[in-house]
Amino acid sequence: MSNAAHELWVHADERPVALAVRDAERSWTYEDVRCRSAGFGDRLRSAGIAPGDRVLLVLPTTPEFVFAYYGILAHGAVAVTVNPLCPQPELSYFVEDAGCSLVVAWHETSDAAQAAAAGAGIDCWRVGPEDFEGRSLVATPAPALRREDDEPAVLLYTSGTTGRPKGAILTHGNITASARSFCDTFALDAAERLGTALPLFHVFGQIAVLATAFQAGCSLSLLRPFSGLGLLQQTAAHRITILSGVPTMWIEMLHAVTDAKSRDLPDLKFVRSGGASLPAEVAREFEDCFGATILDGYGLSETTAAGTSCAPGRPLKHGSAGQALQGVRVTLFDESGRPVETGEVGEVAVSGPTVMRGYWNRPDATASTMRGDWLLTGDLGRMDADGYLWIVDRKKDLVIRGGYNVYPREIEEVLYEHPAVREAAVVGVPDERLGEEVAAVVALRADAELDVETLRPWLEERLAAYKVPRLYSVVDQLPKGPTGKILKRAIDRGELSDTARRVRR
């Protein structure tokens, strides 16, 4: 029995002046963070927010997010963390669905949050840096409120690709288990200096980075807004040892207008990648340029970010998401619910102490996602004899072309090897004869030119004929979500079918 904020309190007791959080211009020790978090918790208590009450937290990636978040957890309330760029209707949905008692919003982007709170008849606190200084501090913080391991700490809403978003209930036990697992896998200790530009409202930044940093007692550098050049500069200036982000961030760093090379990042040991599959070509190019290995991993909101990861000291297999984290079990099931053989494709399932308690007020959705102790992820993968997981694709992204299963990720991996291609997405579009046809959408590198007529023969040299796209479209930029993940669902299949170039042989 413990609180997910407990380790922050422990480090503040044992190493009060150790660096905890910093941004481009400011820094705070562990004691600084605890005093600000405890002060925010006291403010919640004074406002009548009780343990177990839900608080909608609408803050960007700033140290102030950290103070408010840990203040909510330490008080025993439940943090409902959402994108600060959400419009009012979305925020109103979260408030109503979670039954929030309070909204806390960033002063620069609070209008939509204030409107959502007003519509629900609850208060909205408009906060900025000044709200975590001076009178808001607590000189002698009380211990974080003790909570049972299965009590909710956070509600993380899924993207809602199939209906309205669902709130994944992450417990205090989930968060603690996940942070410990990441610390063990990456051998983290207080000497490390972590860095990220990930949004903290998302599970990757919030749990795999922030909670993990505080579990280990190391420092965390936050960058907002993200740019490839900015992340390079911060990594060098803060002497970051471990960087965390998504593949599009590594692409932006590679193409930043700078002369920075590995000699400028001597402290960078390795890079943790997640949120989307890492193209092997991007990993190789990044290591060649900056001298740091990218370690890919796999996890979901529903697994508190934990699943599998490549790890230092283990053989690196490009294209793999690594082995199961300590304390986590991963297997693959066929359509009948039976485990598949080594090397065969099946649906990825995860079990262990990091799996969510369920979806908030969605017992049917919870039941359909769970098979006994196993959480069904909706992702397709295969596992090799060494226990390395290879994500093949999302089940819903599978393209069935004329009876053949086509996995878009395999084609995307090859497209990233093309010298003109910066980013790629492969999707299926309706086809009267074949059921579905394969289409490739690409964004080009700076100053690159590409005649799409040449792409099909280039791919045919590298892929089986039935996998090669017949439709091609070149765009300035692919649609992305708040973490930088390419959003295939935002690609209009009907429009693509009408406008893409059909390349014939």
N, C-alpha and C positions, 0 to 999 in steps of 0.2 A: 504494500500500500504506500503510494507516494504521489507527489504532484509532478507533472512534467516540467515545472519551473524549479524543482528542487535543486538540480545541479548548478543552476545559476546562483542560488543562495549559498551552496557549498563553496563554489569557487570564490565568491565574494568574501566569505569568512576566511578561507585559507590563503587567497592571493588577491587581496583587495585592490592593489595598485596595478595588477596585470592588465594589459590592454585587451579589451573585449570587442568593441565595435568602433569602426571609423568610416568616414566618407572622405571626399576629396579635401575637405578643409578642417574637419572636426574629429575628435576622438574621445572615447569614454572608457574608463576602467570597469572591471567587474563590479566594484562597489558603486560606481556611478550608475551603472545599468540597474543594479538592484534597487538603489534609492529611488530612481525614477519609476521603475516598475511598481514598487511597493506604494509609491505616492499615487500612482494611477489606480491601483487596487483600492486604496483608501477612499479615493474620490468615488469609485463605483459603490463602495459600501455606504458612503454618506448619501448617495443618490437613491438608495433603496434597491440596488441591483443585488440579488441574492445568489449564492452558489447554485449553479445549474441553469441560471438565466442565460439566454442567448444575447450576445452583443454583436451587431453587424459592424465589422471593422473594414473601412473603405479607405485604406491608406496605401501610398506607393512604397517603393523600395527605399526607405529612409531609416535612419536609426530610430526615429520616432515610432515607426511601426513596431520595432523591437520592444520599446518601452511599453507601449500600449498592449501589445500581444501578451507579453509575460506578466503584465499587471492583471489582465483578464484571467489568465491561467492560474496565477498565484492566488487570486481571490476565489477561485473555484467556479467562476463563470465559464461560459462556452464561447469561444471566438469563432465567428462566422466570417471568414476572410474572403473578400471578393475584389474583383478588378475595379480600381477607382475610376476607370473610364466607362463603367457600365451606365447606360441611360436610366432615367427614372423608372420606366416600367419594369426593367429587370431587377432593379434594387427593391422595388415594391414587392415583386414576387418573392425575393429572398426574405424580406422582412416578414411577409405573411406566412410563407411556407415554414420558416424556422421558428415563428412565434417570437420574434426578437422583442426585447424590452428597451433597447437603446440602440442608436446608430452613432458611430464615431467616424467622422469624415475629415479628410485633409482640407485645410483652409483654402487651398488654391483650386480645388475641384469639388466643392461641397454642395453646389446648387441642386444637383439631382438627388443627392442623399438627403438633403433637407426637405425636398419635396416628398420623397418617399416616406420619411419619418412623419411629416405632417399628415400625409394621407392615412397613416396607421395610428395617428394620435399618440405617438411616442416622441421623446426628446431626441434631438440630434446635436451632438457636441462637435463643434467646428474647431479642430485642433491644429496647432502649428508648433514650431520649435519652442516658443515661449511658454507653452503649456507644460513643459517638462523641465522647467528651471525654477529657481527661487523657491517660492512658497509651496510648490507642488512636490518638493522632495521630502523624503522621510529619513530622518537622521539615524534612527535605530529600527530598521524594518523588522516586523514580526515574521516568523517562519511562514513559508507558503502553506496554504491550507491543505491538510492531508486529504487525499482522495483515494477511493478504491481504484484498482487498475482498470476496471471495466466502466468507469464513469466517463462521460463525454468530456473532451477537452476542446475539440475543434469540429466544426462542420465544414467540409469542403464540397462545394457543388460541382458536379460533373458538367461537361460541356453541353450535355443535352442534345446529342446528335440524333437520338431516337425519342423525341418527346421532350417534356419540360425537364430542366435540370433536377438532379436528385442530390440530396445532401449526404455524403459519406460521413458516418460518425467515426471519428478517430478518438480513441480513448487516451487517457494518461498513460496506460500501459502500452498501447500501440506506439505512441511517440517515443517513450523511453526505450522500448525494445528496438525500434528502428534506429535511433541514434546510436545505441550501443553496438548494433550490428555493423553500421557504417564505420564506427571508430575501430572496431576489431578488424574489419576487412582491409582498411587502409592504414592500419597501425598508427592512428592519430594520437598525438600527445599535445601538451600545452605549448610546445615550441613551434608548432605549425602556424603559418599565416595564410588563412583561407581568403579567397576573393571571389566575387560573383557580381553579375549584373542581372541575375534572374529576379523575376517578381516574387516577393515574399508571400503574396497571397496564394501562390501556387505551391503544390506539395513538394516539388523538387527544391525550390529555394527555401521554403519554410522548414522542412524536416531534414532532407538529405544534406542541407548546407547549414542553416541557422541552428536548428536543434542539435545537430551533430557537432558543430563548433563549440557550443556551450556544454555539451556532454564532455568533450575533450578538454575544455578550458583554454582553447586557443583563441586567436583573434580572427575577426571577420571584417573584411573591407567590402563596402557596398558602393556600387556605381549606378548612378541615375542621372540622365537617361543613358541607355546603352549606345555605344558606337564602337566599331572595331578599333579605331585609333585610341579612343578613350580608355578601353579596357587594356590595351597594350601599355599605354602610359601609366595607368594605375598599377598594373602588375609590376612594372619596373620600379616605380616610385615607392611602393609599399613593400617591395621585396617579397611578393606573394610566393608561397611555396606550392600551393595547390589551388588550381582554378577550376570553377564549376560553371557549366553552361550547356547550351544546346548546339547542335551542328551548325545552324545558320550563324551563330556567333563566331565559330571558328572560321567559317567562310569569310565573314566580314573582316576578321583580323588578318586573314591571308591577303585580302585585297585592299587593306587600308593603305593610304598613301603615306608610307613611312619607310625608312631604311632599317627599322628595328629587326634584329636577327637574334639568334640564340645567345650571342654574346651580351645582349642587352637584358636578358632575362636569366641571369646565372642561378638565381635561387629557385626557379620554377622546376619542381620535381616531376610532376605529372598533371594531367588535366582530366577531370571527371566530366563525362558527357552523358546526357540522358534526354528525356522528353520526346525524342524521335530517333529513328535508326540512324546510325553514323555511317555515311558512305566511306568505304575503305580508302578510296582515293583521297578524300579530304584528310583522313587520319595520317596517311603517308606524307602528304604534302605539308601538313602542319609540323610533323616531326622533323622533316627535312629543313623547314624554314626556321623553327624556333627551338629545336632540340629537345622538345618535351613530348612524351608519349601520351596520346589520348586513350583513356580507359573508358570504354563504353559500358553502359549499364541499362537495366530495365526495371521499371517499377510503375505503379499506378497510384492514384489518389486512394483507391480502395485497399492498397497494401501499404499505406503510409510511406510511399516512395520506395519501399524495399522489395527486392525480388532477386535479381542477379547482378553481377558486375565482374568485369575484368579487374584484376588487382595487381599491385606491384609485387614482384617476386614470383609471379606465376607466368607460365608461357602465354604470350600474347597471340591471339588468333584474330586477325583483322576480319571484321564483319560479324564477329560474335559479340553477344551481350554478356559473356562471361558465365561464371558458375554461381550457384545459389549462395546468397549471403549466409553468414553464420546464424543458425537458429531458424532459417527459412527453408521450406521444402518447395521444390518446383517439379512438376511433372507435365506430361502431355497426354490428353485424352482424344480418342476418336469419337465419331458421331454417336456411337453406342455407349459411350462412357467408359470404355476400356482403355487402359494405358497402351500407348503405341510402342513399337519396337524402336531400338536405337537407330537414329538416322531417318525415321519416318516422320511425316508432318502430322501434327495434331494440335488441338487447342491448348494453349498454355494455361496451367492452373497453379495457384500458389496457396500454401498453407503455412500457418505459424502464428506467433504472437503479434505480428505486424498487420494481420488481416483485420479490416474494419469490423466494428460491431454489427454494422448493417446500414441500410439507407434510412434516413430520418422519415418516420411515418410512412414507409413504403414496404410493408411486410411482403407483398407479392413480388416486388422487384428484388428484394433481398433473397427470397426463396429461389427465384429464377437464376440468380447469380451464384448461389452456393450449391455445391454438391457435397454434402457432409461437411467436413472441415475444409474442403477445397473451394477457393474462389475461382470461378471461370472468368478469364480475362477478355475473351473475345478476340484474342490474338492467336495467330497461327505460327508455329515454330517447329524446329526439330532440335534434337539434342544428340551430341556426339558421344563417343565412348568415354570421354574424359569429363562428361557432365557440363560441357559448354553449351549454352543455349544460343540458337540462331533464330532470330525473329524473321519469319518469312513474310508476313503481312497481317493486316487486320482481316478478320473473316469477311467483313462487309466490303473490303477493298478488293477481294478476289475477283478477277475477271474471268468469266467462262466464255471463251471464244470458240464457237463451233464445237463444243463439247470438251475442249481442252482447258485445263486450269492454268491460268496465267497469273503469276505473282508479280505485281507492279514493282515491288522493291528490287527484285532481281534485275529488271530492266533499268531502273533508276541508277543502280550501282554502276552499270556499264555506261550510262549516259554521263555520269560524273567524270568518267575517264576521257571524255571528248575534250580536246583543248579549248573549244569555244564555249563550253557549257559551264555556267556558274551554279545554277540550281535546276532541279528537274522534278517533275511530278508526272506519274503515269496513272491514267484512269481508264475505266471502261465507259463507252458510250453506246446507246441503243443501236442495234443493227438488225434490219428485217431478215437478212439471210442467215447471219451467224448468231443472232441473239445479242451479242456484244462485240464491239470492235475495240481494239487497243489504241489509245491516243496518248501522245507524249506532249507535255507542255514544258518549255524550257525558257530560262532567262539566261542571257549571255554574259560573259565576262566583259569588263570594261574594254572598249575599243575593238571587241571581237566582231566578226561578221560570219554569218552562216547561211548557206543555201540549204534549206531543209530537204531538197531533193537528194542531197548527198547523205543524209542521216540514215535512211533506210538501208542502202547498201553497206554503210559503215557498221550498222548494228547486225546485219546479216552475217558478217564475218565473225561475230562474237556471240550470237544467240541462235537458238533453234528457230526455224522459220515461223512457226506458229506464235512465237513470243514477240516477234518484231512488230512494232506499231505501224499502222498504215496511215494514221492521222497525226499531223504535227502542227504545233502552234508555238510561235515565239512571242514572249511577253516581256515587258520591261521588268516586272517583278511578280513573283508568285504570292498569293494571299497567305498571310501569317497570323497566328494567334498571339496573345500577349506574351507568351514565353519565347516567341520566335519560331515556333513549330509551323511547318507548311500545312495549311488547311485544305486538304483535298475536297472536303465537302463544300467549300466556297467556290469551287470551279464549276461553272454552269455546264452540265453535260450536254444539254440541248443546244446551247449556243455554240459550244465547242464542235458539236457534230455538224453544225451549219457553216462555221467559219474556218475550221482547221483545214490545212492543206492535205489532200489525200495524195500520197505518193505511191505511184504504181510502178511495177517492174515489168 
